[in-house]
Amino acid sequence: MAEKPQGLDILAFGAHPDDVELGCGGTLIKLKKLGYRTGVVDLTEGEMGTRGTVEQRYREAARAAEILGLDHRSNLKIPDGNIVLNEENRRKVVEQIRRWRPLLVLAPYPDDRHPDHVHAGNLVTEAAFYAGVKRMFPGLPPHRPYRVLYYLSKYEFQPSFVVDITAEFSEKRRALEAYRSQFFNPEWPEEQTFVSSQAFLEAVEFRARYFGWSAGVRYAEPFWIRESLALDDPVPVFRRQIQ
């Protein structure tokens, strides 16, 4: 994917290729439609996955990036299954944040069944802070995003807010289907897993329907933030009635 010289408005991090599509793919599609510049950084190549090769997953991620409309996608090649909080990995993530200077960073909720998601959420949280510390990792000008927004993986949380992705859900589904080695694909020759089952994709839709229902829309993606929101005018935020 050709990179454009400007920065990004939104930068989403995932532990593995396809994590971002699952957790916040609809939101990225919507933000792109609204005119924001979006990017994804995958921390690992997903080489420990049961199905597919690294080369196949790169091709799938590139196809998914086209569907999401991303302006940038890259991979930090941190070892899969070993996303540790150390200086080397913090530096890698800090450099991405300083290079792209996003307004918002999206990261996995740092409490999850998969240890990689936990470690990825904590790593991005630390890096987002240290990216604004001038004397740490000199070389690129410091930059601290406005907020880190945490998206859902396995364990649920009480959302701080949800994003209506009703108009974007079919495109989110297409982005997931780009990962032919990972998700439901009866023609794939390797062994079946829960993630590759039809039930898993159905659960993705059920969950989006649930969070949409909770907010009075058809489909939604939930997000959690650590801080309270300060609003000057709450009326535009609550202009939608719950059905």
Backbone torsions as a table, in degrees:
resi	resn	phi	psi	omega
1	MET	NA	127.8	180.0
2	ALA	-69.1	134.3	-179.5
3	GLU	-93.1	139.9	177.8
4	LYS	-96.1	152.8	-170.7
5	PRO	-72.3	-21.8	-177.7
6	GLN	-74.0	171.9	175.5
7	GLY	-79.1	-168.4	179.5
8	LEU	-119.2	149.1	174.5
9	ASP	-85.0	-37.3	-175.8
10	ILE	-128.5	128.6	177.0
11	LEU	-127.8	115.7	-178.4
12	ALA	-104.3	135.7	178.1
13	PHE	-111.3	139.0	174.7
14	GLY	-130.9	148.0	178.0
15	ALA	-66.6	-39.0	-177.7
16	HIS	-133.4	155.2	169.6
17	PRO	-56.5	131.6	-178.4
18	ASP	97.1	-14.6	178.6
19	ASP	-63.3	-44.0	-178.7
20	VAL	-65.2	-41.6	178.9
21	GLU	-59.3	-41.0	179.8
22	LEU	-67.7	-45.5	-171.3
23	GLY	-84.4	-37.1	-173.9
24	CYS	-146.9	24.1	-178.4
25	GLY	-61.3	-41.3	179.0
26	GLY	-64.0	-38.3	178.6
27	THR	-65.2	-42.1	178.1
28	LEU	-62.4	-40.8	177.5
29	ILE	-62.2	-43.7	-179.0
30	LYS	-64.9	-44.3	-179.5
31	LEU	-62.8	-37.6	176.7
32	LYS	-62.9	-42.2	177.5
33	LYS	-61.9	-31.0	179.8
34	LEU	-79.7	-3.0	174.9
35	GLY	101.9	5.3	179.9
36	TYR	-85.1	149.8	176.2
37	ARG	-89.4	126.7	-171.5
38	THR	-122.8	149.6	177.9
39	GLY	-148.2	159.8	178.8
40	VAL	-132.1	137.1	171.8
41	VAL	-121.4	115.7	174.3
42	ASP	-86.8	130.4	-176.8
43	LEU	-75.1	-37.7	-177.8
44	THR	-124.5	169.2	177.3
45	GLU	-89.9	0.3	179.9
46	GLY	68.4	29.0	-172.9
47	GLU	-71.8	-13.5	178.4
48	MET	-89.1	-1.5	-179.3
49	GLY	-64.1	150.7	-177.8
50	THR	-66.5	-35.5	-173.2
51	ARG	-118.6	149.9	174.6
52	GLY	81.9	157.8	176.2
53	THR	-104.5	167.7	177.0
54	VAL	-58.8	-43.0	-178.9
55	GLU	-62.9	-42.3	178.5
56	GLN	-63.6	-39.5	-177.3
57	ARG	-71.0	-31.7	174.1
58	TYR	-64.1	-43.0	179.1
59	ARG	-64.5	-41.0	179.4
60	GLU	-65.4	-41.3	179.1
61	ALA	-64.1	-37.5	178.5
62	ALA	-65.3	-41.3	178.2
63	ARG	-65.7	-43.1	178.5
64	ALA	-62.1	-37.7	179.1
65	ALA	-60.8	-38.1	177.0
66	GLU	-63.0	-41.9	-179.5
67	ILE	-68.0	-39.3	177.9
68	LEU	-70.8	-18.8	-177.7
69	GLY	76.2	29.0	-175.6
70	LEU	-67.5	147.4	172.4
71	ASP	-88.5	-16.3	-178.5
72	HIS	-158.8	141.8	167.7
73	ARG	-146.0	136.4	178.9
74	SER	-147.3	172.6	-177.4
75	ASN	-135.0	128.6	-177.7
76	LEU	-84.3	-9.7	176.0
77	LYS	57.8	34.4	169.4
78	ILE	-70.6	140.3	-177.1
79	PRO	-57.8	129.0	177.1
80	ASP	-63.1	134.6	-177.0
81	GLY	82.1	4.6	-177.6
82	ASN	-146.1	48.5	177.0
83	ILE	-83.0	88.3	-175.9
84	VAL	-98.8	152.6	176.1
85	LEU	-85.9	94.0	175.9
86	ASN	-135.2	174.2	-175.0
87	GLU	-62.2	-39.0	-178.4
88	GLU	-62.2	-47.1	-178.1
89	ASN	-71.5	-37.6	175.7
90	ARG	-60.3	-42.5	179.8
91	ARG	-60.9	-42.0	-180.0
92	LYS	-59.2	-44.8	-178.2
93	VAL	-73.4	-39.9	176.7
94	VAL	-57.5	-43.3	-178.9
95	GLU	-62.5	-36.8	177.5
96	GLN	-66.2	-43.0	-180.0
97	ILE	-65.9	-41.7	179.6
98	ARG	-70.5	-34.3	-179.6
99	ARG	-68.4	-44.4	-173.6
100	TRP	-94.5	-19.1	172.6
101	ARG	52.0	54.5	-177.9
102	PRO	-72.4	152.9	171.9
103	LEU	-74.1	-40.6	-179.0
104	LEU	-129.6	143.1	173.5
105	VAL	-113.7	135.8	176.2
106	LEU	-109.5	135.9	-175.1
107	ALA	-146.0	158.6	176.5
108	PRO	-64.3	141.4	174.3
109	TYR	-59.2	124.8	-171.0
110	PRO	-81.2	41.1	170.0
111	ASP	-148.7	104.6	-171.3
112	ASP	-153.5	163.9	177.4
113	ARG	-66.3	-37.1	-177.2
114	HIS	-86.5	118.1	-178.8
115	PRO	-55.6	-34.2	179.0
116	ASP	-61.2	-36.1	178.8
117	HIS	-68.7	-40.7	176.7
118	VAL	-59.6	-50.9	-176.6
119	HIS	-67.4	-36.1	178.2
120	ALA	-64.6	-43.6	179.0
121	GLY	-61.5	-42.8	179.4
122	ASN	-69.7	-39.2	179.5
123	LEU	-62.2	-45.8	-179.6
124	VAL	-67.2	-37.1	177.5
125	THR	-58.8	-48.8	179.7
126	GLU	-64.7	-43.4	-177.3
127	ALA	-64.8	-37.3	179.8
128	ALA	-62.8	-33.6	176.3
129	PHE	-74.5	-51.1	-175.7
130	TYR	-68.7	-19.9	176.0
131	ALA	-62.3	-22.6	178.5
132	GLY	-94.3	1.2	-179.8
133	VAL	-93.3	111.9	-170.5
134	LYS	-56.6	-40.8	-172.4
135	ARG	-88.8	0.3	176.6
136	MET	-95.8	132.0	177.3
137	PHE	51.3	59.4	-179.6
138	PRO	-63.3	155.9	-179.9
139	GLY	139.6	-35.7	174.0
140	LEU	-125.4	144.9	-180.0
141	PRO	-57.5	141.4	-179.1
142	PRO	-64.5	150.0	177.3
143	HIS	-156.2	130.0	175.9
144	ARG	-121.3	121.6	178.9
145	PRO	-64.0	160.3	179.4
146	TYR	-59.4	-48.0	-177.2
147	ARG	-149.5	158.8	164.9
148	VAL	-104.5	122.2	177.2
149	LEU	-103.1	128.0	-175.7
150	TYR	-100.8	129.0	179.7
151	TYR	-101.7	164.0	-173.7
152	LEU	-83.2	138.7	170.6
153	SER	-113.6	-92.6	-179.8
154	LYS	-102.3	-60.0	-175.9
155	TYR	-74.5	133.6	-178.1
156	GLU	-83.1	158.8	175.5
157	PHE	-137.6	166.3	172.5
158	GLN	-79.0	112.9	-173.3
159	PRO	-65.2	145.2	167.5
160	SER	-74.2	-31.8	174.7
161	PHE	-165.9	164.9	173.5
162	VAL	-124.8	155.2	176.8
163	VAL	-108.7	126.6	178.6
164	ASP	-70.3	113.9	179.1
165	ILE	-116.9	28.5	-179.0
166	THR	-55.8	-46.3	-178.2
167	ALA	-74.8	-15.5	-174.8
168	GLU	-106.7	-4.7	-171.2
169	PHE	-64.2	-38.4	-179.5
170	SER	-63.7	-34.9	177.5
171	GLU	-72.2	-36.2	174.6
172	LYS	-60.1	-43.8	179.0
173	ARG	-61.5	-41.3	177.6
174	ARG	-62.8	-38.9	178.7
175	ALA	-63.8	-38.6	176.9
176	LEU	-67.3	-40.4	-179.9
177	GLU	-66.4	-17.7	175.2
178	ALA	-63.2	-25.0	178.5
179	TYR	-86.8	73.5	-174.8
180	ARG	-64.5	-27.0	179.7
181	SER	-80.0	-17.2	-170.0
182	GLN	-104.5	-42.8	-173.0
183	PHE	-104.9	-178.2	-170.8
184	PHE	-52.0	118.4	-178.7
185	ASN	-158.0	93.8	-175.5
186	PRO	-58.6	-19.8	-177.4
187	GLU	-87.0	-7.8	-177.1
188	TRP	-73.2	132.4	-170.8
189	PRO	-77.8	-16.4	-174.7
190	GLU	-81.6	171.7	-177.3
191	GLU	-62.0	152.6	179.5
192	GLN	-82.1	147.6	174.2
193	THR	-129.4	172.8	176.9
194	PHE	-62.3	-40.1	-179.0
195	VAL	-64.6	-31.2	-178.8
196	SER	-86.7	1.4	-178.3
197	SER	-81.8	156.8	175.9
198	GLN	-63.8	-32.6	-179.4
199	ALA	-61.5	-33.9	-179.3
200	PHE	-65.6	-47.8	179.0
201	LEU	-63.9	-35.3	176.3
202	GLU	-63.5	-38.1	179.1
203	ALA	-65.8	-36.3	176.3
204	VAL	-58.6	-43.6	179.2
205	GLU	-69.1	-42.6	-179.9
206	PHE	-58.8	-42.3	-178.4
207	ARG	-65.8	-43.1	177.4
208	ALA	-62.7	-37.1	176.9
209	ARG	-66.3	-40.7	-179.5
210	TYR	-61.6	-50.6	-178.4
211	PHE	-69.4	-30.3	172.9
212	GLY	-64.9	-46.3	178.6
213	TRP	-56.9	-39.9	-177.4
214	SER	-64.2	-21.3	-177.7
215	ALA	-113.2	4.0	177.1
216	GLY	82.7	23.9	175.6
217	VAL	-128.3	175.4	-175.8
218	ARG	-78.8	-49.6	-179.1
219	TYR	-131.5	142.4	178.3
220	ALA	-152.2	155.8	172.7
221	GLU	-114.4	131.5	-177.3
222	PRO	-89.7	150.5	175.8
223	PHE	-137.0	151.9	177.9
224	TRP	-127.3	138.7	174.1
225	ILE	-127.4	153.6	-176.7
226	ARG	-77.6	-31.1	-171.2
227	GLU	-99.7	158.9	172.4
228	SER	-73.3	154.9	176.4
229	LEU	-96.3	131.1	174.9
230	ALA	-103.2	120.4	-176.8
231	LEU	-114.0	133.4	173.3
232	ASP	-79.2	-35.8	-179.0
233	ASP	-139.4	102.4	-176.7
234	PRO	-76.9	-14.9	-174.1
235	VAL	-59.6	-48.7	180.0
236	PRO	-61.7	-31.4	-179.0
237	VAL	-67.7	-34.1	-175.8
238	PHE	-108.4	30.6	-176.7
239	ARG	-74.3	-15.3	-177.6
240	ARG	-92.5	126.3	176.1
241	GLN	-79.9	143.8	176.0
242	ILE	-81.4	126.8	-179.2
243	GLN	-87.6	NA	NA
